[in-house]
Amino acid sequence: MRAAVVVLLAALPLGPALLAGDQPAGPLHQYIVMPFENTSEDPSLDWLSSGLAHTLGEYLLGFGQRVMDDEERSVLLEGSGIPEGSPLALASALELGRKTVARQGGMRIDRLVLGRFSVDKGDITLMARSIDIRQEKARPWVSRTGRLKDLLAVHRNLALALARDESLQVNEGRAELLRKQAEDAPLLAFDTYSRAMAESDSKKRLQLLRKALQQFPGYPKASYQAGSVLAREERWEEAAAVLAQTSSDPFPYESEFHLLSSLVSLKRKDPHGAAEEAKRSLAIGETARGHFLLGKALQAGGDAAGAQAELGKAQASDPSGTELDELRRSLDEGKSTRRKP
């Protein structure tokens, strides 16, 4: 049972789907976002190094790009002898990029993003630049400055500026959503969320995510990430409770949030709720996972014909999806049972 759950969770899309009505985000790149360099020489701010990198990666995911996850990045840096958050010269960044292109497994990036931050008298300056690994060309630094208490708004403005510099299209509706979410999250909760996402131990990560939810009730991303940890441990009732806390769809995990909610509903024997959540995900973006979960929900609710139709859509979207065999076998068994005298 646990192996099946891991497969279901692992099959969630690698990059969040665009919101309905969004246009494709222009060029599609594969990024590694390096931990931001702390140029303030204030070690109490070191937590920002990984937090800013993680959040910038989330923005790029929301802009329709692919981003190396924190764990793979940490392994890559460790193997290259580069401490996280340490200054990285352009030549070293290019060499790191070449290693990712040449290696046999893992994500092969074509863009590397360097970041820096400094704090002076309550003001924070954030800087980022993109490096084209294949062309071995670095873009100019883009920067944004504001009050430290407005860190998330400053970071959102930096992400939008980087997107423009990379010719990534972000429509006004998406930009407004980012503006609202940047203004809504308290800095203390963001600090805790960042620490949680830098934590590899699932128990400690969950503790920090719960703390972030106490500091900011309804924190969308913290709710989604906590729900993901609980689902991997098959703690379905707890997962349902924490997912229900979210105050809005979590950027950039809107589609995945509803897929996870659908899976949790299925495990809690709630086919109607599972179907509704799968439909919400499909309204954001068509995915094989969405059709598969909708098919499972319809099957559990007794609608074999509807389940068969969703299976066909899932197969058309991703013919290699191994989990589709499970639904197919189950539907075939149902047909055999109905044919028996």
Secondary structure, DSSP 8 states (H G I E B T S, - for coil): -HHHHHHHHHTS-SS----TT----SS--EEEE---EETT--GGGTHHHHHHHHHHHHHHHHTT-EE--HHHHHHHHHHTT--TT----HHHHHHHHHHHHHSSSS---SEEEEEEEEEETTEEEEEEEEEETTTTEE---EEEEEEGGGHHHHHHHHHHHHHHHTT----HHHHHHHHHHHHHS-HHHHHHHHHHHT--SHHHHHHHHHHHHHHSTT-HHHHHHHHHHHHHTT-HHHHHHHHTT-SS--TT-HHHHHHHHHHHHHHTT-HHHHHHHHHHHHHH---HHHHHHHHHHHHHTT-HHHHHHHHHHHHHH-TT-TTHHHHHHHHHHHHHHHH--
